[in-house]
Amino acid sequence: MKRVLMVAFHFPPLAGSSGIQRTLRFARHLPRFGWEPLVLTAHPRAYERTSRDQLADVGPDRVVARAFALDAARHLAIGGRYPGFTARPDRWAAWWLGAVPAGIAMIRRYRPAAIWSTYPIATAHAIGSTLHRASGLPWIADFRDPMAQEGYPADPAVWTSFKRIEEAALARAACCVFVTPGALAAYRRNYPAVSPERFAIIENGYDEESFAGLDPPAADAPLTAGAVTLLHSGIVYPSERDPTQLCAALRAMLDSGTLAPGELRLRLRAPGHDGLVGRLVRENRLESVVEAAPPIPYRDALAEMMRADALLVLQAANCNEQIPAKVYEYLRARRPIIALTDPAGDTAGLLARCGVEDIARLDSAEDIALALRRFLDRLRAGRAPLPLAAEVAKASRAARAAELADLLDRMSGRPGA
């Protein structure tokens, strides 16, 4: 069996990010397709929040190295401030210092046939690039999100470091992998000299094993008695998933009588950014409608999705080339979905392909109010569509691991670019 060295910051016991699922599930399923994963990740001290609830999914025989790493904001700050160079390209830049020697040691000991690193922690690609140059092994750079974009990161020094790492990946990696068609198309436009065969798409997905044994929704046990529970599970970002217009729409619907008191309960599960959510709830007087709920273990969160009356997607137009990883778990939960996103973006495209019909722009309170009223009426009448089973089946993590194994087979058969 061939081996692949997988460089990933998001890995158990990290808690609070759905990003761990991509690496965790690749590592779990790759052996079925002839590849043994060697995981190079960060020491748990680097994580703001940890949980043991997914450590069992790693597997007792999996090789995992947790290299020295610090979070500049927590470990290097004095009086709440820390030197900028310690957080370029990101707050975990110190991980490079521990991961490079650890990775070299793993290469010498286990003789992997390829290196795979995954962003959005940019330091992971910096580590992957260094290990590729030191070993000559083919490197696959996995972009779960686009890196250096117009206006992002906002800090010019951080943007420059992002751009430098991105350019190294496009110049040196045997293949650059993206999770959406829009992201791949954008990188082809930005780097026209790169051969098309050095680009690939492997979407995110859901893990069927994670849903095993979860009870289907019980009609006699609603999440909120007497009300429709609309669930958003995961972080609510101030820009990328801004709920400002949603809250304005809810207030307008209550004032106009198009939403009855007690008809709807919007549950934001582990939204983060408590200040933003709390302010919007207070300003719009939505205490009886919107509930900010604390984090819960991963499988409990999946079970909650399956019990909710409906699921809510938030994705701004500035993320049209991205699809939240949580969306694939929403699809597998097979509950009605309403999406507040740009109809022209990749998120809307995926959902429409899977039979989701209720889509409205996130930046328009008027559009949201109209779409939400129509959606609630269809729920009440039992006519809200469920995701198409045939399309959902294509998005399993096992199928994605097979795609990665095929790519590794091809890339390891020739030298890096």
VOGU-3710 file (C-alpha; in Angstrom, 3 decimals, decimal comma):
1> mkrvlmvafh> 0,000/0,000/0,000  1,326/3,454/-0,927  1,477/6,201/1,682  0,585/9,875/1,505  1,737/12,546/3,969  -1,289/14,739/4,756  -0,551/18,218/6,171  -3,678/19,617/7,833  -4,278/22,060/10,678  -7,963/21,129/11,052
11> fpplagssgi> -7,964/17,718/12,715  -9,352/16,261/15,957  -9,341/17,294/18,788  -10,026/20,671/17,178  -13,639/21,684/17,854  -15,876/24,264/16,265  -14,945/23,870/12,589  -16,537/21,623/9,986  -13,200/21,893/8,166  -11,826/18,913/10,074
21> qrtlrfarhl> -14,186/16,590/8,206  -12,334/16,806/4,880  -9,012/15,531/6,193  -10,529/13,219/8,801  -12,736/11,422/6,278  -10,051/11,244/3,600  -7,779/9,651/6,200  -10,499/7,180/7,156  -11,488/6,105/3,641  -8,230/6,258/1,647
31> prfgweplvl> -6,992/2,800/2,795  -9,968/1,260/0,960  -8,429/2,591/-2,241  -4,816/1,585/-1,665  -3,407/4,585/0,204  -2,266/4,758/3,820  -2,531/8,303/5,249  0,184/9,793/7,472  -1,283/12,870/9,161  0,920/15,839/10,092
41> tahprayert> -1,122/18,275/12,146  -0,719/20,839/14,943  -0,319/20,355/18,682  -3,725/20,793/20,385  -2,441/23,844/22,265  -2,834/25,761/18,997  -6,605/25,227/18,979  -8,888/27,735/20,662  -11,348/25,001/21,566  -10,963/21,226/21,692
51> srdqladvgp> -13,273/18,254/22,053  -12,667/14,525/22,284  -15,905/13,572/20,547  -14,252/12,799/17,169  -10,920/11,400/18,300  -12,302/7,874/18,016  -12,881/8,482/14,300  -9,150/8,913/13,745  -8,571/5,198/14,326  -6,049/3,578/16,691
61> drvvarafal> -3,651/2,519/13,922  -3,486/5,844/12,119  -0,079/7,559/12,105  -0,611/11,102/13,416  2,169/13,557/14,282  1,129/16,632/16,263  3,943/19,099/15,699  4,888/22,114/17,811  2,500/25,007/17,125  1,429/28,244/18,779
71> daarhlaigg> -1,456/30,660/18,306  0,096/34,125/18,147  -3,062/35,757/19,467  -3,057/33,647/22,620  0,539/32,570/23,208  2,603/35,496/21,931  0,428/38,465/22,874  1,327/40,998/25,547  -1,528/43,233/26,596  -3,613/41,817/23,787
81> rypgftarpd> -1,065/42,729/21,089  1,496/40,607/19,285  4,121/41,320/16,598  2,651/41,195/13,111  5,387/38,963/11,725  4,353/36,193/14,132  0,955/35,999/12,414  1,978/35,956/8,757  0,533/34,242/6,844  -1,742/33,423/9,785
91> rwaawwlgav> -1,779/33,227/13,582  -0,319/29,711/13,437  2,823/30,574/11,477  4,920/29,014/14,271  3,503/25,638/13,229  5,924/25,702/10,267  8,847/25,579/12,726  7,616/22,341/14,264  5,993/20,733/11,237  8,895/20,895/8,793
101> pagiamirry> 11,355/18,813/10,881  8,500/16,512/11,940  7,484/16,067/8,318  11,037/15,338/7,184  11,329/12,719/9,910  8,053/11,136/8,763  9,255/11,073/5,150  12,507/9,373/6,131  10,762/6,818/8,305  7,623/5,990/6,299
111> rpaaiwstyp> 8,699/6,761/2,701  5,421/8,259/1,431  4,826/8,491/-2,311  3,186/11,937/-2,206  2,463/15,001/-0,058  -0,999/16,563/0,324  -1,640/19,834/2,165  -4,918/21,657/2,699  -5,812/25,344/3,081  -7,578/27,566/4,556
121> iatahaigst> -4,754/27,682/7,108  -2,124/29,094/4,763  0,760/27,783/6,861  -0,256/24,260/5,797  0,634/25,056/2,188  3,880/26,709/3,315  4,755/23,443/5,081  3,723/21,366/2,060  5,860/23,492/-0,236  8,920/23,183/2,002
131> lhrasglpwi> 8,561/19,423/2,370  8,119/19,060/-1,393  11,324/20,982/-2,077  13,218/19,041/0,586  12,064/15,611/-0,597  11,232/15,915/-4,277  7,935/14,122/-3,653  4,932/15,184/-5,766  2,798/17,692/-3,875  -0,976/18,105/-4,118
141> adfrdpmaqe> -2,193/21,505/-2,856  -5,820/21,331/-1,702  -7,673/24,694/-1,769  -10,885/24,474/0,208  -11,223/28,248/-0,251  -9,559/30,686/-2,665  -6,471/32,313/-1,119  -5,331/35,814/-2,135  -8,458/37,608/-3,344  -9,276/41,222/-4,115
151> gypadpavwt> -9,557/42,872/-0,700  -8,858/39,654/1,197  -6,900/39,398/3,401  -7,394/43,077/4,229  -3,917/43,537/5,749  -1,509/44,212/2,835  1,362/42,335/4,502  -0,803/39,275/5,102  -2,158/39,485/1,542  1,390/39,508/0,197
161> sfkrieeaal> 2,285/36,419/2,210  -0,876/34,680/0,973  -0,029/35,566/-2,614  3,527/34,285/-2,259  2,326/30,919/-0,896  -0,385/30,685/-3,560  2,104/31,374/-6,358  4,453/28,722/-4,962  1,645/26,184/-5,011  0,651/27,000/-8,576
171> araaccvfvt> 4,291/26,844/-9,673  5,445/23,729/-7,818  2,504/21,489/-6,949  1,883/18,510/-9,199  -1,821/19,325/-8,892  -3,965/22,043/-7,299  -7,355/20,795/-6,102  -10,450/22,952/-5,636  -13,850/22,175/-4,157  -16,087/24,204/-6,507
181> pgalaayrrn> -16,230/24,853/-10,252  -16,149/28,609/-9,684  -12,899/28,480/-7,711  -11,209/26,301/-10,317  -12,343/28,603/-13,137  -11,043/31,662/-11,268  -7,609/30,109/-10,773  -7,428/29,099/-14,415  -8,091/32,738/-15,339  -5,543/34,038/-12,842
191> ypavsperfa> -2,835/31,530/-13,811  -3,283/30,923/-17,558  0,246/29,535/-17,939  -0,517/26,550/-15,689  -1,410/23,406/-17,613  -5,131/22,501/-17,287  -4,195/18,946/-16,282  -2,645/20,361/-13,096  -6,074/21,500/-11,887  -8,748/19,231/-10,398
201> iiengydees> -12,032/19,387/-8,457  -12,796/17,201/-5,466  -15,878/18,590/-3,739  -16,626/18,367/-0,058  -19,192/15,819/1,071  -20,824/14,013/3,956  -19,764/10,848/5,757  -22,390/8,134/5,792  -20,821/6,491/8,853  -21,402/9,675/10,848
211> fagldppaad> -25,137/9,388/10,228  -25,303/5,669/11,105  -27,716/4,977/13,963  -29,155/8,485/14,093  -32,897/8,421/14,498  -35,012/9,919/11,716  -37,074/12,984/12,640  -39,917/12,174/15,003  -43,175/13,991/14,341  -44,125/13,721/18,003
221> apltagavtl> -40,855/15,267/19,223  -40,389/18,650/17,507  -37,434/20,803/18,435  -39,820/23,635/19,324  -43,368/22,779/20,340  -45,944/24,649/18,291  -43,452/26,399/16,017  -41,424/25,709/12,892  -37,761/25,324/13,842  -35,431/26,661/11,150
231> lhsgivypse> -31,862/25,593/11,967  -28,564/27,130/10,923  -25,758/24,905/12,195  -22,313/26,515/12,335  -20,484/29,811/12,342  -22,239/33,005/11,236  -19,473/35,156/9,731  -19,971/38,968/9,761  -19,188/39,291/6,048  -19,503/35,876/4,424
241> rdptqlcaal> -22,745/34,879/6,224  -24,039/38,222/7,446  -27,515/37,767/9,034  -28,291/41,513/9,098  -30,888/41,480/6,314  -32,397/38,228/7,580  -33,039/39,839/10,957  -34,455/42,923/9,244  -36,762/40,684/7,199  -38,005/38,890/10,310
251> ramldsgtla> -38,761/42,210/12,005  -40,607/43,490/8,949  -42,634/40,273/8,697  -43,638/40,495/12,345  -44,590/44,165/11,987  -46,658/43,519/8,856  -48,338/40,417/10,246  -46,972/38,122/7,519  -45,186/36,200/10,304  -47,313/35,355/13,299
261> pgelrlrlra> -45,853/35,522/16,821  -44,696/32,053/17,825  -44,877/30,694/14,258  -41,110/30,452/13,698  -38,062/29,691/15,826  -34,715/30,405/14,153  -32,014/28,417/15,954  -28,415/29,477/15,305  -26,340/26,547/16,561  -22,789/27,555/17,590
271> pghdglvgrl> -22,822/30,778/15,539  -19,731/32,349/17,109  -19,517/36,156/16,810  -21,830/36,462/19,796  -21,600/40,251/19,780  -22,940/40,549/16,235  -25,763/38,065/16,768  -26,751/39,544/20,111  -26,785/43,090/18,724  -28,965/42,144/15,743
281> vrenrlesvv> -31,424/40,294/17,973  -31,703/43,271/20,351  -31,947/45,928/17,634  -34,694/44,026/15,813  -36,469/42,864/18,987  -36,254/39,219/17,948  -35,717/37,599/21,355  -38,850/35,478/20,870  -37,802/34,348/17,380  -34,007/33,930/17,248
291> eaappipyrd> -32,105/31,578/19,547  -28,285/31,477/19,708  -27,461/27,970/20,946  -24,101/26,714/22,295  -21,855/24,175/20,520  -22,697/20,487/20,847  -20,806/17,307/19,823  -20,655/16,607/16,100  -23,059/13,663/15,953  -25,507/15,521/18,171
301> alaemmrada> -25,376/18,367/15,659  -26,147/15,932/12,831  -29,067/14,488/14,796  -30,391/18,006/15,354  -30,264/18,657/11,604  -32,368/15,547/11,033  -34,940/16,665/13,626  -35,250/20,278/12,501  -38,327/21,238/10,502  -36,055/22,937/7,985
311> llvlqaancn> -32,431/23,955/7,457  -31,009/27,378/6,627  -28,021/28,142/4,392  -26,315/31,543/4,603  -23,689/32,434/1,979  -22,913/35,940/0,707  -22,225/36,885/-2,906  -18,576/37,565/-2,014  -18,287/33,781/-1,606  -19,872/32,796/-4,913
321> eqipakvyey> -16,919/30,513/-5,661  -17,310/28,647/-2,358  -19,784/26,143/-0,901  -20,030/25,744/2,899  -18,960/22,217/3,843  -22,021/22,046/6,099  -24,299/22,118/3,046  -23,399/18,522/2,175  -24,453/17,373/5,646  -27,679/19,344/5,222
331> lrarrpiial> -28,333/17,437/2,000  -27,727/14,077/3,682  -30,057/15,022/6,551  -32,853/15,081/3,917  -34,785/17,970/5,420  -36,321/20,928/3,527  -33,731/23,656/2,865  -34,009/27,387/2,305  -30,865/29,109/1,043  -30,076/32,797/1,376
341> tdpagdtagl> -27,354/33,199/-1,210  -26,635/34,648/-4,636  -28,598/32,608/-7,212  -25,576/32,894/-9,542  -23,097/31,375/-7,053  -21,781/27,830/-6,681  -23,794/27,231/-3,483  -27,066/27,990/-5,263  -25,977/25,863/-8,212  -25,338/22,802/-6,056
351> larcgvedia> -28,591/23,202/-4,140  -30,649/23,704/-7,295  -29,086/20,584/-8,811  -30,191/18,699/-5,680  -33,790/19,887/-5,959  -33,729/22,854/-3,541  -36,102/25,496/-4,905  -36,244/28,125/-2,148  -33,310/30,481/-2,788  -33,134/34,231/-2,096
361> rldsaedial> -30,359/36,813/-1,966  -28,761/37,199/1,462  -28,367/40,968/1,031  -32,045/41,762/0,410  -34,482/41,867/3,323  -37,396/42,172/0,876  -36,371/39,061/-1,084  -35,793/37,134/2,131  -39,237/38,034/3,504  -40,975/36,895/0,308
371> alrrfldrlr> -39,004/33,655/0,045  -39,358/32,811/3,722  -43,129/33,313/3,702  -43,473/31,109/0,630  -41,209/28,474/2,213  -43,175/28,421/5,480  -46,425/28,047/3,557  -45,029/25,087/1,638  -43,788/23,512/4,860  -47,208/23,835/6,419
381> agraplplaa> -48,824/22,259/3,348  -46,272/19,429/3,256  -45,036/20,544/-0,181  -41,508/21,714/0,672  -39,160/19,588/-1,476  -36,516/17,321/0,020  -33,031/16,978/-1,511  -32,963/14,447/-4,339  -31,664/11,099/-3,074  -29,753/10,288/-6,260
391> evakasraar> -27,836/13,574/-6,158  -27,148/13,263/-2,433  -25,621/9,795/-2,892  -22,978/11,218/-5,237  -21,634/13,452/-2,449  -20,469/10,819/0,055  -16,990/11,204/1,561  -16,121/7,673/0,442  -16,742/8,703/-3,164  -14,555/11,792/-2,666
401> aaeladlldr> -11,765/9,637/-1,187  -11,900/7,440/-4,287  -11,402/10,575/-6,394  -8,406/11,607/-4,281  -6,899/8,102/-4,483  -7,203/8,186/-8,259  -5,491/11,577/-8,328  -2,717/10,320/-6,035  -2,195/7,304/-8,288  -1,718/9,603/-11,261
411> msgrpga> 0,412/12,212/-9,520  2,744/9,738/-7,786  3,514/8,135/-11,106  5,388/11,197/-12,316  7,662/13,823/-10,749  6,350/17,045/-9,302  5,956/20,048/-11,585
//
